[in-house]
Structure formats: C-alpha cells, structure tokens
Amino acid sequence: MGAEMREFFVKLTSNGQVTVPIEVRRHLGLYPGDRICIAVGEDGYAQLRPAPLPTIESIRAAGSVPQQLGWDELLDHTHEDWMVRRFVQLE
C-alpha cells in the first residue's frame, strides 16, 4: 500500500453516511460542503481525497458558465465562493 497510514474507525449510518474525523479533515483541508473523491481498489482498500477542482472546459461543457466568461473572471467567482464557504462557517 506504500507509505504508512493511520487508521480511523467510523460508523456507517442507516443513510449510508459517515463522519470524517477532524484529524482527517484537517490533514486533507476539507470544509463543510467540500466534495470528496473515494477511489476503491480491487485489493479491498478505499482511498479518500479532496475531489479535484473542475476545469473551465468541464464547467463550460456542463453548461453552467457562459462561453464569454474568461479565466480571470471565473477565478474571481470561484475565489468569492470559496471565501464565502470558509468564512460563513466561522460565524
């Protein structure tokens, strides 16, 4: 499996949800509302990591961003959303 890993035991709810321990959230830089990617291998192990950020191409392909929006404008909107999510939770 590679590098040494710590294990955390969590309980699965009847809705299929788990609580990610604070140590894991801090290590991965996860905040409420963040998306998580779970990769499952044939060896029986699962890997949890922050989901990759979408590219401009994937956002445009989904039809949620107008074609005329430039990279700088998209970054401004993304940064604004990130700031709101991070600071709203502090209140």
C-alpha positions in Angstrom: 0.0 0.0 0.0 3.0 2.3 0.1 3.5 4.9 2.9 2.4 4.1 6.4 -1.1 5.1 7.1 -3.1 5.8 10.3 -6.5 4.1 10.7 -9.7 5.8 11.9 -12.8 3.8 12.7 -16.1 5.4 11.9 -19.7 4.2 12.0 -21.9 4.0 8.9 -25.4 5.4 9.4 -28.6 3.8 8.0 -28.5 6.6 5.4 -25.0 5.4 4.2 -23.2 8.4 5.8 -20.0 8.6 7.8 -18.4 11.4 9.8 -14.9 12.1 8.7 -12.8 12.5 11.8 -11.4 16.0 12.4 -7.8 14.9 12.1 -8.6 13.6 8.6 -10.5 16.8 7.6 -7.6 18.9 8.8 -5.0 16.8 7.1 -6.9 17.0 3.8 -8.0 20.6 4.2 -11.7 19.7 4.0 -14.5 22.0 5.0 -18.3 21.6 5.1 -19.7 21.5 1.6 -16.4 20.3 0.0 -16.7 17.4 -2.4 -14.7 14.2 -1.7 -13.5 11.5 -4.1 -13.4 7.9 -2.9 -11.4 5.5 -5.1 -11.9 1.8 -4.5 -9.3 -0.7 -5.5 -9.7 -4.4 -6.2 -7.4 -5.1 -3.3 -10.2 -4.1 -0.9 -8.8 -0.7 0.0 -10.5 2.6 -0.5 -8.8 6.0 -0.8 -10.4 9.2 0.3 -9.2 12.5 -1.1 -10.5 16.0 -1.9 -12.3 16.0 -5.2 -10.3 17.7 -8.0 -11.4 21.2 -8.9 -13.3 21.4 -12.2 -11.5 22.8 -15.3 -13.0 25.6 -17.3 -13.7 23.2 -20.1 -15.6 20.8 -17.9 -17.7 23.7 -16.4 -18.5 25.0 -19.8 -19.4 21.6 -21.1 -21.9 21.3 -18.3 -23.5 24.5 -19.5 -23.2 26.3 -16.2 -20.8 29.0 -17.4 -21.4 31.3 -20.3 -18.8 30.9 -23.1 -17.7 34.5 -22.9 -16.6 34.2 -19.3 -12.8 34.5 -19.2 -10.3 32.6 -16.9 -9.7 35.7 -14.7 -13.5 36.2 -14.2 -14.0 32.5 -13.5 -11.2 32.6 -10.9 -12.8 35.7 -9.3 -16.2 33.9 -9.0 -14.5 30.7 -7.7 -12.5 32.6 -5.1 -15.6 34.5 -4.0 -17.5 31.3 -3.5 -14.5 29.7 -1.6 -14.2 32.8 0.7 -18.0 32.7 1.5 -17.9 29.0 2.3 -14.8 29.3 4.6 -15.9 32.4 6.5 -19.6 31.6 6.9 -18.7 28.6 8.9 -16.7 30.8 11.4 -19.8 32.8 12.4 
